[in-house]
Amino acid sequence: MSDENVISTDGGSGRVPPPQKMGFYYNWGPQAWIDMWMSNSMLVKKAMPIISHTFVPILRLSGDQKQVDRDYKQIKSRREVIHRFDSPREKWRKRYGNFVREVEWALLELRKHFSQKQYEEIVIGTSVALSHENSGDFLKMMNSMSDKNKNKKTKLSKDGSPTKPGRWSTFLFETFNPAHWLTGPATITEFDPANGLTVMEIPDCGWHTCGPQDRLPNPNALPEEGCLNICKGPFEALFNGASGGLKMEFDPHLPETSCTVRMSWQPN
C-alpha cells in the first residue's frame, strides 16, 4: 500500500466514539490545567497576534479599510469572556473558541482578495515562519521522535499485529498529553514506534467544538478554513519527514468533527 493511501484507510477503520465531557476530573484534573496553560502560552500569546498583526493589516490594504475595521471589531465582540472562577477546562474552551472564530473570519475575508496560491503563501507560509520564530523548542521536541524510540522493538499481539499502548502509556497519554490543548480527547489506534508509526484518532476535534456554532462568521458550516490552513497545512509543512524526521499527515473527516492524524518517522 502506498503512503498516499494509508491515511485514507486509517480514517475508515479506526474511528472511536466521542468521550464524555463532564465531571469534576474532566474540568479540574491535570489535563485541564495543562490545556489551560498551553492555550494561554500557545494561542493567546503566540498564535493570536497573527490575526491582528498580519491578516488584518493585509485585509486593510486589500479592501475598504473602514469596513475591515468595523468587521474586525464586530467579530471580536463575539468573544466569550473568561471569568476568574471558570474551571481550567472552561478557560481553555473559551480561549480556543475565540481564536478559531476570529481566524476563520480573517481567512474567509482573505479568500475574497487572493488566488489559492497567494492565499496559501500568506496563511500557511506565515504560520510556518511564525512557528520557527517563536516555537523552536516545540519543533525540536517533535522532531526528536526517532531518537526517543531508538533501539525499541516492536511488540506483537497474538494475531501478529503491533500491540496498542499499554495501560500506563495510555494513562499518561490521556492525563498528561501536551497536544491535548489542540485536539481535545484522542485515542491511539496504531502504535509501532520501533518501525516509526503512530496513528491517532480524534473523535471531536477541539477546533470544531470549542466555540458556539452561532458565533462563527459562517454559522452554517464548520470552521473549515482554519482547520485546513492553520492546523493541517502548517503542521504538514513543518513536519514533512525531511532527513528521516517526523512526518505528520492530517485527515480531517469534514464535514464531521473527527480527524485522523498519522505520525511516521525513519526508525534508527
N, C-alpha and C positions, 0 to 999 in steps of 0.2 A: 504493500500500500504506500502511495506517495505521501510526502509530508503535506501536500496541499489537501489531501483528503482526510487526514487524520482528525483535524479539528472538527470537521463537519460530522464525522461519525461519532466523535465524543459527545456532541450535542444531542444525538438521538438516543444514546444508550445510558447516559449517566445522570439523568435528571433526579433531583432529590426534592422531597416536599419542603415547603417553607417552614421554618421553625416557629414556635410560639413566642411572640414578642411581648411578654408580660412578666409580671412578678418582680419582687424586690431584687433578686440576683441579676436579672437582665438589666434593670435600670440603675443599680448601685454597685454591682460586682466589679471585679478587677478589669474586665474587658471594657466596661462602660467608662471607667476612669481613663484607661488608655486611649479610647476613642475620643473622649472629650479633649484630652491634651493634644492628641495628634491633629484633631480638626482645627484647633486653635493655631498650632505651630505650622501645619502644612497648608491649610485652607485660608484662614484669616490673614496670617502674616506673609505667606509665600505665594499663594495662588490668586487670592482675591485682587491684588493690585494689577494683574494682567488685564482686568476689565477696565478699571478707571485710568490706568496709566498707558495702556496700549490700544485696546479695542475702541474705547470711546473717543480718544483723540483721532484715530483713523476715520471713524464714522463722522466726526465733526468736519474733517477735511473733505469728506466724500459727498456730503449732502448738506441739508439745511441745519446749520449749527444750532439754532434756537430750538428747532424741533427735536433734534437729538438730545439736547439738554433737558427738554421737557419730558421726553420719553424715558430717559435715564432716571430722572427724578421720580417719575411715576412708578417704574419697576422697583426702585429702591423702597418706595413707600409700602410695598407688599412684604417687606421683611418681617419675619416673626421675631418678636422681641425676646431676648434671653433674660430671664429673671434670675436673681441671685439664688433663690432656693429651688430652681429647677434641678431635676436629677441630672447626673452626668450624661446619661443616655439622651435626655431631652435636649440638653445643650448641644450635644453632637448632632442630633437630628435637625435642630433649627439652623445651626451653622452650615451644615451640608446643604439643606434645602435652600437657604438663602443664596449660597454660591451657585448652585445648579440653576436656579431661576434667573439670576442676573446674567450668567454667562450664556445661557440659552437665548435670552433676549438679544445679547450682543452678536451672537453667531447668526441668528436669523436676520438681523439687520445687515451684517456684513455680506450675507448671501445676495442681497439686493444690488450690490455695487461691484462685485468681483467675479471673475471666472473661477471655475473649480480649481485650477492650478494656482491662481493668485490667492484664493481663499485658503487652500491648504498651506501655502507658504506662510501666510500671515498667522493662521491659527496653530497648526501643528508645528511649524518652524519656530514660532515664538515660544511655544510651550516647551519644546525640546531645549532651546537655548536657555530659557529661564531655569529649567531643571539642572542643567550643567552648572549654572551660575550659583544657585542657592541650595542645591540638594546633593552636593558631591558625595557626602558620607552615605546617603541612602543608595545612590547609584553604585558606589563601591561595595556596599554590603550585598546588594542584589547580584552583582556580577561575581561574587565570591562563591557561588553555589557549587561550582565544580571543585574548588579547593576544599570546601567544607565536607564534601562527600567523597573525597579521595580514599581509595582502597576499601570502600564499602562493598559488601557482597549482596547480591540480590537474594531475598528470602522468598521462596516459592511456596504457594499453597498446595493443597493436595491435587488440584487439577493442573498444576504446573504453571499457573499464572502468578505474577508478583503479588505478594500479600499487601493488604492495606495497612496504614499506620497502626501501631499497637495502641492499647488503651492510654498509656502515659503520653505518647506523642499526640494522640487525639485530644486528650485533656489540655495539653499545653497549647495546641493549635486553637482550640475553642475558647480558651480562657485568657491567653496572653498573645494573641495574634496581632502583630504590628500592622498588618494590612487590613484588618477588620474595619478600620475607620473609613476605608474607601469602598469596600464591597458589602459590608454587613455580614451576617452569618453565612458561612460557606462550609462545604464538605469536600474532603479529599477523596476522589473516586478512583484514582490510579496513583500508585506510589512506587516508583522504582528508581531511587536516587543513584544506585550503583550504575545504572545504564542511562542516567541523565534524563529522567522524565517524572513529572508530577502533573496531574490533571485535577483541577479544582472546579466544582460546580457551585454556582451562586444562585440560589432559588429566587431571591428577591433582592436585586442589587440596590444598595442604598442610593445610588444615583437617581433611580426612578421612584423610590418610595419614601424618601425623607421629607420632601416638600409637598404641601397640599396641592392637589391637581388643579383646583380652581384658581390658584395664584400664578400658575405658569403663564408665560406670554402666549402660548397656544394651549388652552386648557383641554382641547380635544385630542391631544396627542402626547405621547411620552416625550421627555426632553432628549430626543434622539441626536440632535446636532452635537451636543456636548458629549454624549455617550460615545459617539463615533470619532470625534475630532479633538476632544480634550482628554479623554480617557484612552480609548483603544488606539487611536493614531499615534499619539506621543509615546505611549508605553511600547508599542511595537517598533517605533523608530529608535527609542533609547536602548531597548533590549532586542537586538536583531541577530544574535548568535555570532557576532563577529569574533574571530580568533578563538572559536570554541566556547565563548562565554554564553551567558543566559540569553535564550530566545523566548519571547512571550508572544502568544497568539490568543487574541480575544475573539470569541464567537458570541456576540450578543444575540439572543433569540428574539429580536424585535419582530412584532410589536409586543412580545411578552417582556416581563421584567427580569427574566433569568438570563444567565450567561455562563459560558464555559471558558475557562482560562487554562491554556496548556503551556507549561514551562518546561523547556528542554535545554540541555547543555551537553557539551562534549565531555564524556567521562574520562578521567585520567587513567 
